[in-house]
Structures are given as C-alpha cells and as structure tokens.
Amino acid sequence: MGSAAPATPGTLEHFLLERYFMYVHSRAGSLWRGQVHHAPYPAQRAEVELCDESLCAAAGIARSADPPLAHHASGVDVEIFPLLRVAR
C-alpha cells in the first residue's frame, strides 16, 4: 500500500514509529532506560486483515469503528547504548 519512506516529522506516523528509547523492567523491580539510534524506518501503510483482541474491552475502552492504523517496515540496524536505572 504505497512505497516505503521515512515518516514525516510532526505526523502521527512519526510519533508512533520513531522511538529512540527502550525501557526494561527488571525482575528485581527496577526500571531501566537505554537510548537507541537508528536510521528512520522505511515504513509503508499496511492493511490489517484480522484483529482479534480483548485488551480494550477488558480495560473498559470501546474500540473505534475505524479500521486500525497499521504500518510495515522492513527493518533497520539499531545501536543500543548502555542502560541507566531510572526508578527502583
């Protein structure tokens, strides 16, 4: 559904796709954050053929009647920097 290209800054797609931090919750209960670096994802729109989930209903959230927003990216190489503890 269209050609692959980086998301335009300031768009919903850019906000959803371009994440540059990762978070890890340890078994000991600490929260850790690590910065990541990668080229922008070469994303393109995708179509959801089947969506069977119950998380929204379990949380009391009504699902939208609009079709889900979906994208696909072939992938990029990611560099992960050392993790830093942000909470215990």
N, C-alpha and C positions, 0 to 999 in steps of 0.2 A: 504494500500500500504506500507507494511513494519511494523516493530514493533516500538512502541513508545520509544524514547530515547532523552536525552538532546542533543542539538546541540553542535557540536564540536567548541571550541573557534577558531577564525580565519577564520571561514567559512562564506559564505554569509548568510546561515540559522541562524547562531549565531548572526550576525549583525542585521538581520531583526527581530528575535524573542525575544532576551533578552534585553529588555528595563528596565532601573531602575530609570527613572524619569518620572513624569507625568506633563503636563502643562495645566493650566486653564486660560482662558481669561475671566475676569470679565465683568459684564455689565457696570461698571464704566470705563472700558478701560485699566485696569492693567493686566499685565501678571504675573502669579504665577507659581512656580515650587515646586513640592514635590518629595522627594526621596521615592522610594518604594523598598521593599525587598521581595523576594520570591525564592523558590527553582527553579532550571531550569525547564522550561516547558518540559513535556514528549511529545515531538512533533513527528509526523509522517507525511510523504508525503500524500497529498490528490490530488484528481483529480477534476478539475473544469468541470462540465457538461454543464453549461450555464453561459455566461458572457455577459451581455447587459449593456454597459455603454457608456456614451458620453463625459465624462470629458476630456479624452485625446484629442479627436477631437476638443472640444471647446477651448482647450489651444493651438491648432495647433501642437500637438505632434502625430506623426504617431505611431500606435500600432505595436508591433512586431508580426511577423507571428508565433513565437514560442509559445507553449502553456504556460499559466500563471503558475508561480511558486506558489504553494499552500501547506499549511501545516494545520494540525489539532492538537489541544492539548486538552486533557480532562479538564485541568484547574489546578490551584494551589491556595493555600491560599496566600493572599497578605497583607503585612503590609505597611500602608501608613504613612509617617512621616509628621509633620506639614508643611504647605505651607509657602513659603517665596516669597515675591514680588521681581521680577527680572526686571520689567520695568513698567512705567506708560503710 
